[in-house]
């Protein structure tokens, strides 16, 4: 068999679906989240439960990767995955490699070194580009602790930020990728290949194809699925507020409407009223004619509203999945909250496919 992929930190399988559509076959999934494991087993019936191994600690799980790699070095053409990103996110404490989750980045690197695949794909939040080591400048985690390790392993690299919008995904979602070639097949060694040269955008201003918008992804969903949407309803008073907000507007609609007094806006915003920043996600209703913001792990949070364009409800689980590009047949385990979390954490399927095809073409 050829084009075999070892999937690390697999989640709900988003990256793997895209890679499979490109021509790779994921032979092993390594994941500790019980709900994600159940999701993988729901959708990959032939998956041996031992492949989606269960452990309370990723380090324990990854410590002896040879048990998942068969013939070790020669088995896999690709190692892919997104190590936990909270320690690099600009929304968190940014403890970087000092955080136990950040250290799993080094575990990913170790496994690439041990398996020696022809290619690897590592995905992370854009905050990785500015994360810093103690007493070091911004960017030192990437430039001093991560990239040099791959280079010492003699991998040629293609790196950079990509926006899902540029690849036919109706979502403004920026993520950082490091893609490595063991055999220097990007032909830029020892320099790095900018990722937009490895995967040129397919949509947007530099192409003749416009960005996709929300209606392209979900306008026909209920008709196609023929089932009731799954979501957590707003409380009645919250739904009444959303009923007043037009598509594409947020809390500033009330600021700019003379019939609403400043005290009403203060009541709506609570403690956030005095905070700085755009607060664009507060009381936000999406628009059919605009793409989605970056999907989070919940559409219910006050600061990151994802209200449906027409109805006073959050986006449904099925709509979340469509925006990320999951097939309608893909099933998610767990309750509604856990389904949102799995989908919000996933790599958009189309992005995985675009990267996979670039590697297949090489």
URVENDA-V941140 format. One record per pair of residues at least 12 apart in sequence whose C-alpha atoms are under 8 Angstrom apart, sorted by sequence separation. I is the first residue (numbers start at 1). J is the second residue. If there is no record, write none. Layout:
I|J, I|J
This chain:
40|52, 87|99, 129|141, 130|142, 162|174, 163|175, 128|141, 129|142, 161|174, 162|175, 269|282, 87|101, 88|102, 128|142, 161|175, 162|176, 251|265, 300|314, 37|52, 86|101, 87|102, 161|176, 162|177, 299|314, 85|101, 86|102, 160|176, 161|177, 299|315, 51|68, 84|101, 85|102, 159|176, 160|177, 83|101, 84|102, 159|177, 160|178, 177|195, 251|269, 5|24, 7|26, 10|29, 83|102, 158|177, 159|178, 283|302, 317|336, 324|343, 3|23, 4|24, 5|25, 6|26, 7|27, 9|29, 10|30, 11|31, 32|52, 34|54, 84|104, 158|178, 159|179, 282|302, 283|303, 284|304, 285|305, 286|306, 320|340, 3|24, 4|25, 5|26, 6|27, 7|28, 8|29, 9|30, 10|31, 30|51, 31|52, 32|53, 33|54, 83|104, 84|105, 157|178, 158|179, 281|302, 282|303, 283|304, 284|305, 285|306, 286|307, 287|308, 288|309, 2|24, 3|25, 4|26, 5|27, 6|28, 7|29, 8|30, 9|31, 11|33, 29|51, 30|52, 31|53, 32|54, 83|105, 157|179, 158|180, 281|303, 282|304, 283|305, 284|306, 285|307, 286|308, 287|309, 317|339, 321|343, 324|346, 326|348, 4|27, 5|28, 6|29, 7|30, 8|31, 9|32, 28|51, 29|52, 30|53, 31|54, 32|55, 157|180, 280|303, 281|304, 282|305, 284|307, 285|308, 286|309, 317|340, 320|343, 324|347, 325|348, 326|349, 12|36, 28|52, 29|53, 32|56, 156|180, 157|181, 279|303, 280|304, 281|305, 283|307, 285|309, 320|344, 324|348, 325|349, 11|36, 12|37, 32|57, 83|108, 155|180, 156|181, 281|306, 295|320, 324|349, 325|350, 10|36, 11|37, 32|58, 155|181, 156|182, 12|39, 13|40, 31|58, 155|182, 156|183, 12|40, 154|182, 155|183, 156|184, 158|186, 155|184, 156|185, 157|186, 251|280, 150|180, 156|186, 250|280, 30|61, 250|281, 251|282, 292|323, 156|188, 250|282, 251|283, 79|112, 156|189, 159|192, 162|195, 250|283, 251|284, 156|190, 157|191, 158|192, 159|193, 160|194, 161|195, 162|196, 167|201, 168|202, 250|284, 96|131, 126|161, 156|191, 157|192, 158|193, 159|194, 160|195, 166|201, 167|202, 168|203, 249|284, 250|285, 89|125, 96|132, 97|133, 156|192, 157|193, 158|194, 159|195, 160|196, 166|202, 167|203, 248|284, 249|285, 88|125, 89|126, 90|127, 94|131, 96|133, 158|195, 166|203, 248|285, 249|286, 79|117, 89|127, 165|203, 166|204, 247|285, 248|286, 76|115, 78|117, 83|122, 85|124, 88|127, 89|128, 165|204, 246|285, 247|286, 248|287, 298|337, 28|68, 77|117, 78|118, 79|119, 80|120, 81|121, 82|122, 83|123, 84|124, 85|125, 88|128, 106|146, 109|149, 113|153, 158|198, 245|285, 247|287, 28|69, 73|114, 74|115, 76|117, 77|118, 78|119, 79|120, 80|121, 81|122, 82|123, 83|124, 109|150, 170|211, 242|283, 247|288, 299|340, 72|114, 73|115, 74|116, 75|117, 76|118, 77|119, 78|120, 79|121, 80|122, 81|123, 82|124, 169|211, 170|212, 171|213, 248|290, 298|340, 72|115, 73|116, 74|117, 78|121, 88|131, 168|211, 169|212, 170|213, 242|285, 297|340, 298|341, 73|117, 97|141, 168|212, 170|214, 297|341, 59|104, 62|107, 96|141, 166|211, 296|341, 297|342, 58|104, 65|111, 69|115, 165|211, 170|216, 297|343, 298|344, 129|176, 165|212, 170|217, 297|344, 59|107, 126|174, 128|176, 296|344, 297|345, 62|111, 125|174, 126|175, 295|344, 296|345, 125|175, 126|176, 124|175, 125|176, 123|175, 124|176, 123|176, 124|177, 123|177, 122|177, 123|178, 121|177, 122|178, 121|178, 122|179, 121|179, 120|179, 121|180, 119|179, 120|180, 119|180, 120|181, 248|309, 119|181, 247|309, 6|69, 118|181, 119|182, 246|309, 247|310, 118|182, 117|182, 118|183, 242|307, 15|81, 116|182, 234|300, 232|300, 243|311, 219|288, 243|312, 6|76, 242|312, 4|75, 5|76, 8|79, 10|81, 4|76, 5|77, 6|78, 7|79, 8|80, 9|81, 10|82, 240|312, 3|76, 4|77, 5|78, 6|79, 7|80, 8|81, 9|82, 214|287, 215|288, 239|312, 3|77, 4|78, 5|79, 6|80, 7|81, 8|82, 9|83, 214|288, 215|289, 239|313, 2|77, 3|78, 5|80, 8|83, 9|84, 213|288, 214|289, 213|289, 214|290, 213|290, 214|291, 213|291, 214|292, 234|312, 212|291, 213|292, 234|313, 211|291, 233|313, 234|314, 233|314, 231|313, 232|314, 231|314, 231|315, 231|316, 230|316, 231|317, 229|316, 230|317, 229|317, 230|318, 229|318, 221|318, 221|319, 8|108, 218|319, 217|319, 225|328, 218|322, 232|336, 217|322, 218|323, 231|336, 217|323, 230|336, 214|323, 172|291, 171|291, 172|292, 173|293, 174|294, 170|291, 171|292, 172|293, 173|294, 170|292, 171|293, 172|294, 173|295, 171|294, 171|295, 171|323, 170|323, 171|324, 169|323, 169|324, 199|354, 169|325, 199|355, 199|358, 198|358, 185|362, 169|348, 169|350, 168|350, 169|351, 167|350, 164|348, 167|351, 164|351, 167|354, 119|359, 43|330, 43|331, 42|331, 42|332, 42|333, 39|331, 39|332, 39|333, 38|333, 36|333, 35|333, 35|334, 35|338, 36|342, 17|326, 14|326, 12|332, 12|342, 18|348, 11|342, 12|343, 15|346, 18|349, 22|353, 14|346, 15|347, 17|349, 18|350, 21|353, 22|354, 24|356, 13|346, 14|347, 15|348, 16|349, 18|351, 19|352, 20|353, 23|356, 11|345, 12|346, 14|348, 15|349, 18|352, 19|353, 22|356, 23|357, 11|346, 14|349, 17|352, 18|353, 22|357, 15|351, 16|352, 17|353, 18|354, 19|355, 15|352, 19|356, 23|360, 14|352, 15|353, 18|356, 19|357, 22|360
